[in-house]
Structures are given as structure tokens and as C-alpha cells.
Amino acid sequence: MLKRELTWIPFVGWGILLLRSIAVNRGGGASAVRQWSIRVGHASRMVCGVVFPEGTRMPPGETRRYGASGALLASETGRLIVPIAHDAGYYWPRRGLLKRPGTIRVRIGPPIVAAGRDAREINAEAQAWIEAHSTRPG
């Protein structure tokens, strides 16, 4: 899955379309989630998808409300959610072109069973794990 706008990039977008990814309209709200659910439910070839629930990179130490689309999609399709925490924001700030040298640490959490669960409950569990494992580099 990817944001639809990425398919508009010359060459890159064409390559993405050849991979048969599911391009979604991020402004589509609940109708976009229903579209994803139908397509993913019938896409037996789909092994995994990546959803960034915050919608955009956040400065280190800050968070925002997680969007429910990914959790709702996982709940409706019976897929697992694997939370991932990283400290890339310390080296690659959200705003600005300057990148700092360093080693980005990535932590992969245990799978979260989402089938049939409420999206808010799933998000709360994923967010709690991510925030508990997002540490300052050092």
C-alpha cells in the first residue's frame, strides 16, 4: 500500500504501479479504508503492507493521534500488526534538509493480533509499544 501521489512521480511511479501496489487516497477517510479492505481481502498475493499511523514524521519526543485506517484495515482483514520504533528523527529532522551523522536504531515489536478488534484499542496497544521503545540515541 502506498499513497496515491507516489504513482505520479515519473519512472518511480511507473515502477510502483508495476509492483501491483495498492495506491490509496489519504484524504478518502472511511471510504478509502473500505476500498483497501475489499482489495486486500481479495489479494491473496499480498503478504504485507506498511502504514504510518501518524501520517507524517514527527520531531523526536513528540507524537500525534494515530490514524485508525491501518488498524481498521488489519481488523477487517485479519492481518497482524507489527509495531516498529526508530530514532531516525534525531538524524533526519522532519523539517529541514540538514542530516546529522549517526546510526539509526530500529526496534521491531511482537505482532499484534487485530482480527475483530476495535481500531482504537489496536492503535492504543501499538502506540504504547512504539513510544516505550522509541529512545534517544546514545
C-alpha positions, 0 to 999 in steps of 0.5 A: 500500500502506498499513497496515491501521489507516489504513482505520479512521480515519473519512472518511480511511479511507473515502477510502483504501479508495476509492483501491483501496489495498492495506491490509496487516497489519504484524504478518502477517510472511511471510504478509502479504508473500505476500498483497501479492505475489499482489495486486500481481502481479495489479494491473496498475493499480498503478504504485507503492507506498511502504514504510518499511523501518524501520517507524517514524521514527527520531531523526536519526543513528540507524537500525534493521534494515530490514524485508525485506517491501518488498524481498521484495515488489519481488523477487517482483514485479519492481518497482524500488526507489527509495531516498529520504533526508530530514532531516525528523527534525531538524524533526519529532522522532519523539517529541514534538509540538514542530516546529522551523522549517526546510526539509526536504531530500529526496534521491531515489536511482537505482532499484534493480533487485530482480527475483530478488534476495535481500531482504537484499542489496536492503535492504543496497544501499538502506540504504547509499544512504539513510544516505550521503545522509541529512545534517544540515541546514545 
